[in-house]
Amino acid sequence: MVKKHNIIDTTLEEAKLWGNAEYMEDGLILTDRIANAPIPQDPTRMNFILMALCRKGRAQYSIDTREQQVRPGDLLFISERHIVDNYMASPDFECLCIMVSTEFYHSFVMNVKNVSSLLLFSMNNPVVSLTPREIQVFGNYFQTIREKMTDKSHHYRTELVKALLLAMFYDMSNVIYRVEQSDEKTRSRADAIFANFVRLLEENFREQRRVSWYAEQLCITPKYLSEIVKRVSKRTPNEWIDNYVVLEVRVLLKNSTKSIKEITEELHFPNQSFLGKYFKEHVGISPSVYRKR
C-alpha cells in the first residue's frame, strides 16, 4: 500500500532536464531520452499527462499500485494525479515521450468527449500494444511535432503544434476504439460505475451539477458515488463536474461568437455574475479577459 506521506510530486519543469528535450513554455515537452529521467525513490504523483512509445528495451512500474510491463511497440499512458512507483528500466530503454500539462491539453481539445475518452481509457489500459502501422503513425507525429516546435520563427508555431497534437489524438483515439472493441476483460463494478458516471456527466453537465443527481441516476448514494469516483480517478465527483463545465466555457469563449450572456443561458447559470465568479475561481481570470487573450 502506498503511504501518502511518502508521495512526492513531479512537474513538467523537472522533465525539461531529462535530456534531448524540446519544450514549449505553454506546457508541452517532447523527448526521446526518457531513460535519462531520474529514478524516483518514492511514489511519485504525476502532475501532467504522459504518452510514450517504447522503441527499445523494457521497463516496469506500478501505477496506483498496479504493476505494468512495457516492451517495444507498447504505448503507455499516464494521466495527471496518478501515482507511479517501483520504476525500473533496462539500460537500453528508449521511448518517444510526449508530456503535456492539463492546461495545454485543454487548450487544443475541441470538446469534453475528447478529454474523457483518453482519461477513461488510460485508467483501464495504462499500456497498449500497437500494430506496426500505429507505431509508424505515432513516430511520424512525434517527429513532425518536434520539427515544428523547433521552428521558433514560424508565426503560427503554437497553433500549428496544437493542430498536430489534436490530429495525433484522433489517430490514437482510433487505437482506443480498436482495443475497446476487442477487449474481453470484465470491468470491475467500481470501473463500471465510474464509466457510467462520466458518460452521464458528458450528456448532462450543462444542466445538472449536483452529485446527488448523478448518484440518483446510478441508483446509489452520493457518498458511495464519491468514494468510487475518488478511488478510481483520484478526483472527486465535484472536481469532474467543475472540469467539464470550465472546459465547455473555455471552448465556447474561444471557438464561438456567442456572447457571455448566451453562454450563461446555455450552461444554465443563474446569471452572468455567477458565471463570472465561477470561471474566475477555477481559471484565475474573468470570461471576458480569457476571450481577449
WOJO-V155727 format. One record per backbone hydrogen bond with DSSP energy under -0.5 kcal/mol. NH is the residue of the N-H (numbers start at 1). CO is the residue of the C=O. Records with the same first field share a line. If there is no record, write none. Layout:
NH=CO  CO
This chain:
4=2
6=3
7=4
8=43
10=45
15=11
16=12
17=14
18=15
22=30
24=28
27=24
28=24
29=99
30=22
31=97
36=33
37=34
40=38
44=84
45=8
46=44  82
47=10
49=100
50=78
51=98
52=76
53=96
54=52  74
55=94
56=94
59=70
60=88
61=68
62=85
63=66
64=62  83
66=63
67=65
68=61
70=59
73=54
74=71
75=128
76=52  74
77=126
78=50
81=46
82=79
84=44  82
85=62
88=60
90=58
93=90
94=56
96=53
97=31  95
98=51
99=29
100=49
101=27
105=101
106=102
107=103
108=104  105
109=105
114=111
115=111
116=112
117=113
118=114
119=115
120=116
121=117
122=118
123=119
124=120
125=121
128=75
130=73  128
135=131
136=132
137=133
138=134
139=135
140=136
141=137
142=138
143=139
144=140
145=141
146=142
147=143
148=144
149=145
150=146
151=147
152=150
154=151
157=154
160=156
161=157
162=158
163=159
164=160
165=161
166=162
167=163
168=164
169=165
170=166
171=167
172=168
173=169
174=170
175=171
176=172
177=173
178=174
179=175
180=176
181=177
182=178
183=179
184=182
187=185
192=188
193=189
194=190
195=191
196=192
197=193
198=194
199=195
200=196
201=197
202=198
203=199
204=200
205=201
207=204
208=204
209=207
213=210
214=210
215=211
216=212
217=213
218=214
219=216
220=215
225=221
226=222
227=223
228=224
229=225
230=226
231=227
232=228
233=229
234=230
235=229
240=236
241=237
242=238
243=239
244=240
245=241
246=242
247=243
248=244
249=245
250=246
251=247
252=248
253=249
254=250
255=251
256=252
263=259
264=260
265=261
266=262
267=263
268=265
269=264
275=271
276=272
277=273
278=274
279=275
280=276
281=277
282=278
283=279
284=279  280
290=286
291=287
292=288
293=289
